[in-house]
Each structure stands twice: as structure tokens, then as C-alpha cells.
Amino acid sequence: MKRIYKSNEKVISGVCGGIGNYFGIDPVIIRILFIIFLITNWFIYPFIAYFVMASILPQETDIIDI
């Protein structure tokens, strides 16, 4: 089963890297999309989404596949 996690290749907390790895695209694209979303929409909502994901997603090394 494919799982989403925070990547070890991180800039801030690894959320964008984990999302990029999950969807099989370059994490830089996810970071650029996040910045565009941050600029074009209300400022607080992207930060809330990022904080929630950083809080609940497991770190890449913490995942144990059984």
C-alpha cells in the first residue's frame, strides 16, 4: 500500500517532499505550487494546512511496513 509521509529531503519539515514522492513528481513543483497558492489566496489557509500535515504525517524513517 502506498503511504504519504514527511520526506527526509526537507526544506522546512518535509511535507512538500513527501507529497511529491507520493504523487511521483518533483517536490520542487509542489513547493512552487504551495507558494503560488500562498500568494494568490488568503494567507493563513496554506499555513494551517501545512501545519496540520506536518503534525500528523509520520517521518519517512518511522514507517514500518508489515
N, C-alpha and C positions, 0 to 999 in steps of 0.2 A: 504494500500500500504506500502511496506517495504521501509524504507529510511535509508540512511547512514548518520552518524553523528559522531562528536567527543565525545568520551566517557568521563564520569566523573571520571572513574577509569584510570587516566592517569599517565604516567611516564614523558613525556615531554609536549605534547599538546593534547593527547587523540586520535590521528589519528589511530594508530595501534589498540587500544582498540575498536574504532568504526568499523574498518574494520573487526576485529574478531567477534564482535557482529553481524554485518550484515551477515556474512557468517556462523555464528553459530559455530565457532571454538574458541579455547582458544587464547586470544590476545598475550600470550607469544610466540605462534608459529609464529604469524605474525611478532613480534619483532625479533625473531631469523632469519626468512626469510629475513627481511629487513637488518639485519647485514650481513648475507651471501651475499646478493645482493650488499651491500656496499663494501664488501671486494673483491668480485670476479669481479666486473665490474668497470667502470670508477667511480671515487669517487664523482663527482659533480652531476650526474643524480639522484641518490636516494635522495639527499638533495633537489634538485629542486622539485621533485615530492612530497616529504614530505611537503615542504614549501607551495606549491600550494594548497595541500589538507588541510593543517592547516589554510590557508587563506580563503578558500571558503566553507568548511564544517561547518554547524551550530553546536553549542554546544547542548548536549543532552537535557538540560533544556529549550532551546529556541524553540524546535519543538512543534508546536500546531497542533494536529490532529482535523480536522473538520469533 
